Amino acid sequence: SKQDWRGRYNHAEIYDTKSDISTQLIPLNQQRFKIRDTAILLDNGQVLLTAGAKQAELVDIKNGTARMLPFNFGQDLAFARALKLLDGSVLVTGGYDSKMKITNSSWKLDLAALAR
């Protein structure tokens, strides 16, 4: 996998646990870092990336596209957490900024409103 010196990935990939191989899929609009607990699989099969950069990004693996959402966290987030809520929105909490300073912020993303 190609990544920059800080471990930022510039593409979406799929990891096969049986073969222990990652396969590059599509390019992302922003390089991302430390997103393990913030990639959310949505009901429509798309993947919402909510950290690792300043903006949320929606990845559609089936169609081979990635698009930025009009939501800005105001800072890069590493080691944040995201949770899909029952109402379909996504809650993003915590994390560290690019200087590894912890944040006590939280954000609620209304996906229906962002998709407009």
Legacy VTK file of the C-alpha trace (Angstrom):
# vtk DataFile Version 3.0
C-alpha trace
ASCII
DATASET POLYDATA
POINTS 116 float
0.000 0.000 0.000
1.289 3.438 -0.902
1.266 5.880 1.979
3.163 9.012 2.860
5.748 9.329 5.645
3.046 9.739 8.301
1.065 6.709 7.177
-1.598 8.648 5.288
-3.310 6.610 2.619
-4.385 8.229 -0.639
-6.770 5.449 -1.663
-9.501 3.183 -0.343
-8.551 -0.449 0.001
-10.053 -3.756 1.042
-8.271 -6.156 3.374
-8.721 -9.897 2.937
-8.248 -11.558 6.326
-7.708 -15.010 4.808
-4.901 -14.031 2.449
-3.573 -11.183 4.645
-3.499 -8.967 1.538
-4.777 -5.407 1.053
-6.044 -4.467 -2.401
-6.139 -0.839 -3.545
-9.568 0.157 -4.856
-10.107 3.834 -5.661
-8.323 7.137 -5.023
-9.525 9.332 -2.169
-9.919 13.107 -2.362
-7.898 13.609 0.839
-5.141 11.482 2.278
-6.224 9.913 5.568
-4.472 8.718 8.695
-5.605 6.580 11.665
-9.198 5.957 10.599
-9.680 2.430 11.926
-12.623 3.227 14.218
-14.204 5.915 12.053
-15.018 4.133 8.782
-18.757 3.474 8.857
-20.506 1.036 6.513
-23.833 2.602 5.563
-27.058 0.755 4.755
-26.632 1.540 1.027
-23.191 -0.147 0.924
-21.208 3.086 0.836
-18.496 3.767 3.401
-18.340 7.037 5.321
-14.819 8.110 6.316
-15.168 10.490 9.226
-11.594 11.067 10.327
-8.001 11.117 9.218
-8.559 14.458 7.473
-10.463 17.705 7.990
-13.543 16.684 5.983
-15.789 13.653 5.855
-15.694 11.630 2.633
-18.166 9.165 1.154
-16.705 6.151 -0.661
-18.852 4.202 -3.122
-16.865 1.048 -3.842
-19.467 -0.368 -6.235
-19.293 2.714 -8.499
-15.594 3.415 -7.879
-16.091 6.947 -6.584
-15.202 8.998 -3.540
-16.650 12.414 -2.839
-16.108 15.004 -0.169
-19.064 15.901 2.012
-19.749 19.516 2.961
-18.758 18.916 6.571
-15.506 20.182 8.052
-14.202 19.035 11.442
-11.889 22.063 11.591
-8.861 19.855 12.188
-7.391 16.529 11.159
-8.618 13.791 13.479
-6.578 10.708 14.347
-7.809 7.937 16.655
-11.354 9.341 16.797
-14.412 7.085 17.165
-17.565 7.037 15.052
-20.905 5.373 15.672
-23.934 5.068 13.390
-27.006 6.085 15.392
-30.517 4.658 15.105
-31.782 7.792 13.331
-29.215 7.239 10.538
-26.874 10.009 11.615
-23.261 9.396 12.637
-21.662 10.553 15.898
-17.902 11.253 15.806
-16.107 11.779 19.120
-12.659 12.524 20.454
-9.426 11.956 18.651
-6.155 13.811 18.335
-5.251 16.723 16.092
-2.182 16.839 13.822
0.007 17.846 16.800
-1.272 14.832 18.790
-3.240 17.103 21.132
-6.374 15.341 22.372
-9.736 16.862 21.533
-12.835 16.570 23.670
-15.116 17.564 20.791
-17.944 15.634 19.215
-19.822 16.042 15.950
-23.132 14.657 14.712
-23.365 14.200 10.955
-26.874 14.185 9.456
-26.219 12.142 6.319
-29.577 12.958 4.715
-28.879 16.691 4.980
-25.268 16.296 3.770
-26.382 14.318 0.711
-28.454 17.219 -0.605
LINES 1 117
116 0 1 2 3 4 5 6 7 8 9 10 11 12 13 14 15 16 17 18 19 20 21 22 23 24 25 26 27 28 29 30 31 32 33 34 35 36 37 38 39 40 41 42 43 44 45 46 47 48 49 50 51 52 53 54 55 56 57 58 59 60 61 62 63 64 65 66 67 68 69 70 71 72 73 74 75 76 77 78 79 80 81 82 83 84 85 86 87 88 89 90 91 92 93 94 95 96 97 98 99 100 101 102 103 104 105 106 107 108 109 110 111 112 113 114 115
